[in-house]
Amino acid sequence: MKETVIRGNEMELLFAPLEGVTGYIYRNAHHKYYPGVVSTYYAPFISPAKEKSMTPRELRDIVPHNNDGCVVPQILTNNADYFSKCARKLCDMGYREINLNLGCPSGTVVAKGKGAGMLADLDTLDAFLETVFEAAKSEPYRISVKTRIGKTDPDEFYELLPIFNRYPIEKLIVHPRIQKEFYKNKPRMTYVEYALNNSALNIIYNGDLTNDADLKQIHKLYQQNNKEISPVMIGRGLLMKPYGFADDNVDYDKLRAFHDELLMGYREIMSGDKNTLYRMKELWTYLIASFPDADKMAKQIRKCESMESYNRIVDALFGGMK
């Protein structure tokens, strides 16, 4: 029997939201230079409040005329009324899928009972979901959910999944770690398998996908459980390899153009080079993975304090790949 070959250009990829990283400047540049690598961009969360559904910064990131490609907005809140009001505004902008964030592991977020913090109180979570799905019945938008498998114990997922199963969730995106692990330790695949066998929902896998071999393992997991392969959500892996996992040879000229587009975009919207450099340094913590044996250059990028020195290092880094 011929071995199944799974490559990045044969699977539907969803770009995961990363706060402060995958804003509209990044999404638009990625869509421009690497169209077709992903089908959908999930935007970093909006955190609605009593006074208003979104801040000017959040609005600027999600307003349709600032966005190319297919984008899904995400909401982070534990207040059902705030969620529904914000979802309605997003729907009025033309969005038809709204994502609920139950996965953010940030300590400040969790301390407020939001993100992965909502997973600790099953009754409150159930009541929240009941309210937002009831409000959505008469609306044209659908609700998807991005979740971890628990807050402090992975076995919490055995009680969480029946709650999710009660609602018409468009996609249940499962990151199989608990909140306190953040991004440490290996994803707990047994809980993904449990979801596949105990839910009729569309289960989307998310977590530590960085190459074709990883995609192949997810495909195998679905096959073994008699499920059709679904899209997968990738975050850090695509920040490392924005061109996707199917390319054996990196086009460094295109990658440089992508980099320059980002740099220009951030300089236009940020006040001063210091803030722009901070953003670019953050991106390089991932992007440096596309450059073999570049640890020394990565250290130099982290230490640079001026745009002049930054450009000089980046020129040398890309120049060395020709």
Secondary structure, 3 states (H helix, E strand, C coil): CCCCCCCHHHCCEEECCCCCCCCHHHHHHHHHHCCCCCCEEEEEEECCCCCCCCCHHHHHHHCHHHCCCCEEEEECCCCHHHHHHHHHHHHHCCCCEEEEEECCCCHHHHHCCCHHHHHHCHHHHHHHHHHHHHHHCCCCCEEEEEEEEECCCHHHHHHHHHHHHCCCCCCEEEEEEEHHHCCCCCCCHHHHHHHHHCCCCCEEEECCCCCHHHHHHHHHHHHHCCCCCCCEEECHHHHHCCCCCCCCCCCHHHHHHHHHHHHHHHHHHCCCHHHHHHHHHHHHHHHHHHCCCCHHHHHHHHHCCCHHHHHHHHHHHHHCCC
